[in-house]
Amino acid sequence: MSMKQQLKQFIVENFYVSDPSEIRDDTLLVTTGVIDSTGMLEMIAHLEETFGISIADQEMTPENLESIDRMVAFVTRKQQSAA
Protein backbone atom coordinates (compact mmCIF):
# COMPACT_ATOMS: atom_id res chain seq x y z
CA MET A 1 0.00 0.00 0.00
CA SER A 2 1.41 3.39 -0.97
CA MET A 3 1.85 6.22 1.50
CA LYS A 4 -1.05 8.08 -0.15
CA GLN A 5 -3.30 5.04 0.23
CA GLN A 6 -2.27 4.58 3.87
CA LEU A 7 -3.03 8.21 4.68
CA LYS A 8 -6.40 8.17 2.92
CA GLN A 9 -7.34 4.95 4.72
CA PHE A 10 -6.41 6.51 8.09
CA ILE A 11 -8.47 9.61 7.32
CA VAL A 12 -11.53 7.63 6.20
CA GLU A 13 -11.34 5.30 9.22
CA ASN A 14 -10.71 7.96 11.87
CA PHE A 15 -12.67 11.02 10.75
CA TYR A 16 -16.22 11.53 9.55
CA VAL A 17 -16.10 11.15 5.78
CA SER A 18 -19.54 10.72 4.24
CA ASP A 19 -18.15 9.83 0.81
CA PRO A 20 -14.55 8.55 0.73
CA SER A 21 -14.37 9.22 -3.02
CA GLU A 22 -14.56 12.95 -2.23
CA ILE A 23 -11.16 12.77 -0.49
CA ARG A 24 -8.66 13.38 -3.25
CA ASP A 25 -4.92 13.72 -2.85
CA ASP A 26 -5.22 17.51 -3.09
CA THR A 27 -8.32 17.96 -0.90
CA LEU A 28 -7.67 20.65 1.73
CA LEU A 29 -8.52 18.61 4.81
CA VAL A 30 -8.77 21.34 7.45
CA THR A 31 -10.25 23.99 5.16
CA THR A 32 -13.04 21.62 4.05
CA GLY A 33 -13.70 20.48 7.62
CA VAL A 34 -12.67 16.85 7.18
CA ILE A 35 -10.10 17.24 9.98
CA ASP A 36 -10.38 19.74 12.85
CA SER A 37 -7.54 20.96 15.08
CA THR A 38 -7.80 18.00 17.45
CA GLY A 39 -7.94 15.66 14.49
CA MET A 40 -4.79 17.24 13.10
CA LEU A 41 -3.00 16.30 16.32
CA GLU A 42 -4.14 12.70 15.75
CA MET A 43 -2.91 12.91 12.16
CA ILE A 44 0.49 14.22 13.28
CA ALA A 45 0.83 11.42 15.85
CA HIS A 46 -0.05 8.91 13.13
CA LEU A 47 2.55 10.34 10.75
CA GLU A 48 5.24 10.24 13.42
CA GLU A 49 4.44 6.70 14.53
CA THR A 50 3.81 5.16 11.11
CA PHE A 51 6.64 6.78 9.19
CA GLY A 52 9.25 7.12 11.94
CA ILE A 53 9.59 10.88 11.82
CA SER A 54 9.46 13.65 14.39
CA ILE A 55 7.44 16.75 13.55
CA ALA A 56 8.52 19.99 15.22
CA ASP A 57 5.95 22.61 16.22
CA GLN A 58 7.14 25.02 13.51
CA GLU A 59 6.59 22.29 10.88
CA MET A 60 2.89 21.95 11.74
CA THR A 61 1.76 24.21 8.93
CA PRO A 62 -0.83 23.96 6.15
CA GLU A 63 2.02 23.88 3.64
CA ASN A 64 3.12 20.56 5.16
CA LEU A 65 -0.10 18.99 6.40
CA GLU A 66 -3.23 20.38 4.69
CA SER A 67 -3.62 17.62 2.08
CA ILE A 68 -2.53 14.05 1.42
CA ASP A 69 -0.18 15.29 -1.33
CA ARG A 70 1.42 17.80 1.04
CA MET A 71 1.79 15.20 3.80
CA VAL A 72 3.45 12.72 1.43
CA ALA A 73 5.91 15.36 0.20
CA PHE A 74 6.63 16.47 3.79
CA VAL A 75 7.15 12.94 5.14
CA THR A 76 9.37 12.09 2.17
CA ARG A 77 11.54 15.17 2.81
CA LYS A 78 11.76 14.31 6.52
CA GLN A 79 12.76 10.73 5.80
CA GLN A 80 15.36 11.76 3.23
CA SER A 81 16.94 14.34 5.55
CA ALA A 82 17.17 11.73 8.32
CA ALA A 83 18.91 9.22 6.06
Secondary structure, DSSP 8 states (H G I E B T S, - for coil): --HHHHHHHHHHHHS--S-GGG--TT--TTTTTSS-HHHHHHHHHHHHHHHT----GGG-SHHHHSSHHHHHHHHHHHHHHH-
